[in-house]
């Protein structure tokens, strides 16, 4: 069964940084506790405040979709609403890809 990986960036303007940073802590903790979450990292670029690098891996599309549904109904969705996101989503089979 293919794993699903999302990578990319989220950009936050200075005036919303405190709100986004505060909501992000809980969002990360809740995501790590989700069934099917293999890896979830969101880190702010040390040289570009407000630019967040996002990397997530879920066991399959269903786990990713469940994560998306949970996230859309959370404080994170409110805090990050409308922020530019530049994501790439890939499905890979770790057995076929040698991972």
C-alpha positions in Angstrom: 0.0 0.0 0.0 1.5 3.4 -1.0 2.6 5.8 1.7 1.6 9.5 1.2 4.1 12.2 1.6 3.5 16.0 1.6 6.4 18.4 1.4 6.6 22.2 0.9 6.2 25.5 2.6 3.6 27.6 4.4 4.2 31.4 4.5 2.9 33.5 7.4 3.0 37.4 7.6 4.7 38.9 10.6 1.4 40.2 12.1 0.1 36.6 12.4 3.2 34.9 13.5 2.4 34.7 17.2 -1.0 33.2 16.6 0.4 30.6 14.1 3.3 29.6 16.3 1.0 29.1 19.3 -1.5 27.0 17.3 1.3 25.0 15.6 2.5 23.4 18.8 -0.9 21.8 19.5 -1.3 20.9 15.8 2.0 19.0 15.8 1.2 17.2 19.0 -2.3 16.1 17.8 -0.9 15.0 14.4 1.8 12.9 16.0 -0.9 11.1 18.0 -3.0 10.3 14.9 -3.2 6.7 13.7 -1.1 6.3 10.5 1.2 9.3 11.0 4.7 8.2 10.3 6.4 11.5 10.3 5.2 15.1 10.8 7.6 18.1 10.9 6.8 21.8 10.6 9.8 24.0 11.2 10.3 27.7 10.8 13.2 28.8 8.6 15.8 30.3 10.9 16.8 32.9 8.2 13.3 33.8 7.0 10.8 34.2 9.9 7.3 33.3 8.8 8.5 30.7 6.3 7.6 27.2 7.6 9.0 24.0 6.0 6.5 21.2 6.1 7.2 17.5 5.8 4.6 14.8 6.5 4.3 11.1 5.8 1.3 8.9 6.4 0.9 5.2 6.0 -1.7 5.7 3.2 -4.2 8.0 1.6 -6.9 7.2 4.2 -4.7 8.2 7.1 -3.8 11.4 5.3 -7.4 12.2 4.6 -8.3 11.6 8.2 -5.5 14.0 9.2 -6.9 16.6 6.8 -10.4 16.2 8.2 -9.2 16.6 11.8 -7.0 19.6 10.9 -9.8 21.4 9.1 -11.9 21.3 12.2 -9.2 22.6 14.6 -7.7 25.8 16.0 -4.9 25.3 13.5 -7.3 25.7 10.6 -8.5 29.0 12.1 -5.0 30.3 12.9 -3.6 29.4 9.4 -6.7 30.2 7.3 -5.7 31.8 4.0 -2.0 31.5 4.4 -0.1 30.7 1.2 0.9 27.0 1.0 3.1 25.5 -1.6 2.9 21.7 -1.2 3.7 18.7 -3.3 1.9 15.4 -2.4 3.3 12.1 -3.5 2.3 8.5 -3.1 5.1 6.0 -2.9 5.4 2.3 -2.3 8.3 1.8 0.1 8.5 -1.9 -0.8 8.9 -1.1 -4.5 11.0 2.0 -4.0 13.5 0.2 -1.7 12.8 2.5 1.3 
